[in-house]
């Protein structure tokens, strides 16, 4: 009976993770919200600008699908960066440049709310730390705080 209960709990948790689309994983921050998808995208864009960062890239498979007459759950990747961070990053590690811009991911859940996710800059830059040393580690930590602040602003109810 105990094994059956454990199995049922695991299956329920797996179903919840699939319904929400994003499960917690190493190096990621995942913030479920009570906000709708469009509202969270708008809040995130506003929060990025409020922190003095720039929206460098945006991509949305759901928008592309809509143009083809298909409907899928909303998703948008928003690349965020700023040139002074880019210069510092490249001074520390040219190879780390492949990781810029660092991205936020907004996903629509089955219940109509949205989740905000991102890989922390420290996690993103971890493979380059031997090359980038302390300057890259300091930059990553600084960006961790910036991304956390942006996320906090984005998910706050207005």
C-alpha positions as YAML, in Angstrom:
chain: A
units: angstrom
residues:
- id: 1
  name: UNK
  ca: [0.00, 0.00, 0.00]
- id: 2
  name: UNK
  ca: [2.82, 2.38, 0.89]
- id: 3
  name: UNK
  ca: [4.45, 1.75, -2.52]
- id: 4
  name: UNK
  ca: [1.14, 2.45, -4.26]
- id: 5
  name: UNK
  ca: [0.75, 5.75, -2.38]
- id: 6
  name: UNK
  ca: [4.30, 6.79, -3.27]
- id: 7
  name: UNK
  ca: [3.66, 5.92, -6.91]
- id: 8
  name: UNK
  ca: [0.40, 7.92, -6.95]
- id: 9
  name: UNK
  ca: [2.08, 10.96, -5.38]
- id: 10
  name: UNK
  ca: [4.92, 10.75, -7.94]
- id: 11
  name: UNK
  ca: [2.45, 10.50, -10.81]
- id: 12
  name: UNK
  ca: [0.45, 13.45, -9.48]
- id: 13
  name: UNK
  ca: [3.63, 15.51, -9.14]
- id: 14
  name: UNK
  ca: [4.68, 14.56, -12.67]
- id: 15
  name: UNK
  ca: [1.27, 15.61, -13.98]
- id: 16
  name: UNK
  ca: [1.52, 18.95, -12.21]
- id: 17
  name: UNK
  ca: [4.99, 19.55, -13.64]
- id: 18
  name: UNK
  ca: [3.74, 18.77, -17.15]
- id: 19
  name: UNK
  ca: [0.67, 20.99, -16.75]
- id: 20
  name: UNK
  ca: [2.86, 23.88, -15.61]
- id: 21
  name: UNK
  ca: [5.45, 23.15, -18.27]
- id: 22
  name: UNK
  ca: [8.49, 24.07, -16.20]
- id: 23
  name: UNK
  ca: [9.77, 22.05, -13.27]
- id: 24
  name: UNK
  ca: [12.49, 23.15, -10.90]
- id: 25
  name: UNK
  ca: [15.94, 22.09, -12.09]
- id: 26
  name: UNK
  ca: [19.56, 22.80, -11.24]
- id: 27
  name: UNK
  ca: [20.59, 26.38, -11.92]
- id: 28
  name: UNK
  ca: [17.07, 27.59, -12.70]
- id: 29
  name: UNK
  ca: [14.74, 29.93, -10.87]
- id: 30
  name: UNK
  ca: [11.09, 29.07, -11.50]
- id: 31
  name: UNK
  ca: [8.37, 31.43, -10.26]
- id: 32
  name: UNK
  ca: [4.75, 30.36, -10.78]
- id: 33
  name: UNK
  ca: [2.45, 33.39, -10.68]
- id: 34
  name: UNK
  ca: [-1.22, 34.22, -10.53]
- id: 35
  name: UNK
  ca: [-0.72, 36.55, -13.52]
- id: 36
  name: UNK
  ca: [-1.97, 35.80, -17.00]
- id: 37
  name: UNK
  ca: [0.56, 35.16, -19.74]
- id: 38
  name: UNK
  ca: [0.18, 38.53, -21.53]
- id: 39
  name: UNK
  ca: [0.29, 40.43, -18.25]
- id: 40
  name: UNK
  ca: [3.47, 38.66, -17.14]
- id: 41
  name: UNK
  ca: [5.16, 39.33, -20.49]
- id: 42
  name: UNK
  ca: [4.26, 43.02, -20.22]
- id: 43
  name: UNK
  ca: [5.36, 43.19, -16.57]
- id: 44
  name: UNK
  ca: [8.67, 41.56, -17.43]
- id: 45
  name: UNK
  ca: [9.36, 43.97, -20.27]
- id: 46
  name: UNK
  ca: [8.62, 46.91, -17.97]
- id: 47
  name: UNK
  ca: [10.76, 45.47, -15.15]
- id: 48
  name: UNK
  ca: [13.73, 44.94, -17.48]
- id: 49
  name: UNK
  ca: [13.64, 48.60, -18.49]
- id: 50
  name: UNK
  ca: [13.14, 49.74, -14.89]
- id: 51
  name: UNK
  ca: [16.39, 48.01, -13.92]
- id: 52
  name: UNK
  ca: [18.30, 49.79, -16.68]
- id: 53
  name: UNK
  ca: [18.68, 46.64, -18.76]
- id: 54
  name: UNK
  ca: [17.74, 46.15, -22.40]
- id: 55
  name: UNK
  ca: [15.43, 43.74, -24.21]
- id: 56
  name: UNK
  ca: [17.99, 42.40, -26.66]
- id: 57
  name: UNK
  ca: [16.01, 39.51, -28.19]
- id: 58
  name: UNK
  ca: [12.52, 38.06, -28.11]
- id: 59
  name: UNK
  ca: [11.15, 34.85, -29.59]
- id: 60
  name: UNK
  ca: [7.79, 33.15, -29.22]
- id: 61
  name: UNK
  ca: [6.85, 29.78, -30.68]
- id: 62
  name: UNK
  ca: [3.23, 30.45, -29.73]
- id: 63
  name: UNK
  ca: [3.18, 33.66, -31.78]
- id: 64
  name: UNK
  ca: [4.73, 31.84, -34.72]
- id: 65
  name: UNK
  ca: [2.23, 29.01, -34.40]
- id: 66
  name: UNK
  ca: [-0.64, 31.50, -34.29]
- id: 67
  name: UNK
  ca: [0.55, 32.89, -37.61]
- id: 68
  name: UNK
  ca: [0.23, 29.36, -39.00]
- id: 69
  name: UNK
  ca: [-3.31, 28.96, -37.63]
- id: 70
  name: UNK
  ca: [-2.25, 26.80, -34.67]
- id: 71
  name: UNK
  ca: [-2.90, 27.40, -31.00]
- id: 72
  name: UNK
  ca: [-0.36, 26.32, -28.40]
- id: 73
  name: UNK
  ca: [0.28, 27.50, -24.85]
- id: 74
  name: UNK
  ca: [1.90, 30.91, -24.68]
- id: 75
  name: UNK
  ca: [5.66, 31.05, -24.39]
- id: 76
  name: UNK
  ca: [8.15, 33.85, -24.90]
- id: 77
  name: UNK
  ca: [11.90, 33.97, -24.49]
- id: 78
  name: UNK
  ca: [13.22, 37.41, -23.63]
- id: 79
  name: UNK
  ca: [16.96, 38.01, -23.91]
- id: 80
  name: UNK
  ca: [18.24, 40.66, -21.52]
- id: 81
  name: UNK
  ca: [21.65, 42.32, -21.35]
- id: 82
  name: UNK
  ca: [23.53, 45.61, -21.41]
- id: 83
  name: UNK
  ca: [26.74, 46.62, -23.16]
- id: 84
  name: UNK
  ca: [28.77, 47.43, -20.05]
- id: 85
  name: UNK
  ca: [28.09, 43.91, -18.77]
- id: 86
  name: UNK
  ca: [29.00, 42.51, -22.21]
- id: 87
  name: UNK
  ca: [32.34, 44.29, -22.22]
- id: 88
  name: UNK
  ca: [33.20, 43.05, -18.71]
- id: 89
  name: UNK
  ca: [32.13, 39.53, -19.66]
- id: 90
  name: UNK
  ca: [34.30, 39.51, -22.78]
- id: 91
  name: UNK
  ca: [37.29, 40.92, -20.90]
- id: 92
  name: UNK
  ca: [36.99, 37.96, -18.56]
- id: 93
  name: UNK
  ca: [36.14, 35.27, -21.12]
- id: 94
  name: UNK
  ca: [35.57, 35.62, -24.85]
- id: 95
  name: UNK
  ca: [34.02, 32.14, -24.89]
- id: 96
  name: UNK
  ca: [31.35, 33.24, -22.37]
- id: 97
  name: UNK
  ca: [30.06, 35.64, -25.03]
- id: 98
  name: UNK
  ca: [28.03, 32.79, -26.54]
- id: 99
  name: UNK
  ca: [25.75, 33.00, -23.48]
- id: 100
  name: UNK
  ca: [24.69, 36.63, -23.97]
- id: 101
  name: UNK
  ca: [22.00, 37.74, -23.80]
- id: 102
  name: UNK
  ca: [20.81, 35.87, -20.75]
- id: 103
  name: UNK
  ca: [17.19, 34.84, -21.13]
- id: 104
  name: UNK
  ca: [13.96, 34.87, -19.20]
- id: 105
  name: UNK
  ca: [11.26, 32.37, -20.21]
- id: 106
  name: UNK
  ca: [7.56, 33.11, -19.77]
- id: 107
  name: UNK
  ca: [5.28, 30.10, -20.13]
- id: 108
  name: UNK
  ca: [1.51, 29.84, -19.98]
- id: 109
  name: UNK
  ca: [0.18, 27.12, -17.70]
- id: 110
  name: UNK
  ca: [-2.88, 24.92, -18.10]
- id: 111
  name: UNK
  ca: [-4.95, 27.06, -15.73]
- id: 112
  name: UNK
  ca: [-4.32, 30.30, -17.65]
- id: 113
  name: UNK
  ca: [-1.66, 31.67, -15.33]
- id: 114
  name: UNK
  ca: [1.98, 32.07, -16.28]
- id: 115
  name: UNK
  ca: [5.37, 31.05, -14.94]
- id: 116
  name: UNK
  ca: [8.57, 33.08, -15.10]
- id: 117
  name: UNK
  ca: [11.78, 31.06, -15.35]
- id: 118
  name: UNK
  ca: [15.44, 31.75, -16.00]
- id: 119
  name: UNK
  ca: [18.84, 30.18, -15.64]
- id: 120
  name: UNK
  ca: [20.80, 32.20, -13.11]
- id: 121
  name: UNK
  ca: [23.74, 34.08, -14.60]
- id: 122
  name: UNK
  ca: [26.07, 32.24, -12.19]
- id: 123
  name: UNK
  ca: [24.84, 28.95, -13.63]
- id: 124
  name: UNK
  ca: [25.03, 30.20, -17.21]
- id: 125
  name: UNK
  ca: [28.63, 31.36, -16.79]
- id: 126
  name: UNK
  ca: [29.80, 28.40, -14.65]
- id: 127
  name: UNK
  ca: [31.48, 26.57, -17.58]
- id: 128
  name: UNK
  ca: [33.71, 29.62, -18.17]
- id: 129
  name: UNK
  ca: [34.85, 30.27, -14.60]
- id: 130
  name: UNK
  ca: [38.27, 28.62, -14.98]
- id: 131
  name: UNK
  ca: [38.99, 31.00, -17.84]
- id: 132
  name: UNK
  ca: [37.14, 34.05, -16.50]
- id: 133
  name: UNK
  ca: [38.20, 33.80, -12.88]
- id: 134
  name: UNK
  ca: [37.18, 36.30, -10.25]
- id: 135
  name: UNK
  ca: [36.09, 39.04, -12.71]
- id: 136
  name: UNK
  ca: [33.56, 36.69, -14.32]
- id: 137
  name: UNK
  ca: [32.41, 35.35, -10.94]
- id: 138
  name: UNK
  ca: [31.82, 38.92, -9.71]
- id: 139
  name: UNK
  ca: [29.91, 39.81, -12.87]
- id: 140
  name: UNK
  ca: [27.77, 36.68, -12.59]
- id: 141
  name: UNK
  ca: [26.93, 37.42, -8.95]
- id: 142
  name: UNK
  ca: [26.03, 41.01, -9.84]
- id: 143
  name: UNK
  ca: [23.79, 39.81, -12.66]
- id: 144
  name: UNK
  ca: [22.18, 37.21, -10.37]
- id: 145
  name: UNK
  ca: [20.96, 40.09, -8.21]
- id: 146
  name: UNK
  ca: [19.81, 42.13, -11.22]
- id: 147
  name: UNK
  ca: [17.84, 39.21, -12.64]
- id: 148
  name: UNK
  ca: [16.30, 38.44, -9.25]
- id: 149
  name: UNK
  ca: [15.21, 42.09, -8.92]
- id: 150
  name: UNK
  ca: [13.73, 42.10, -12.43]
- id: 151
  name: UNK
  ca: [11.83, 38.90, -11.66]
- id: 152
  name: UNK
  ca: [10.54, 40.31, -8.37]
- id: 153
  name: UNK
  ca: [9.21, 43.39, -10.12]
- id: 154
  name: UNK
  ca: [7.66, 41.31, -12.91]
- id: 155
  name: UNK
  ca: [5.72, 38.94, -10.70]
- id: 156
  name: UNK
  ca: [4.52, 41.52, -8.17]
- id: 157
  name: UNK
  ca: [0.78, 42.09, -8.45]
- id: 158
  name: UNK
  ca: [-0.11, 45.60, -9.51]
...
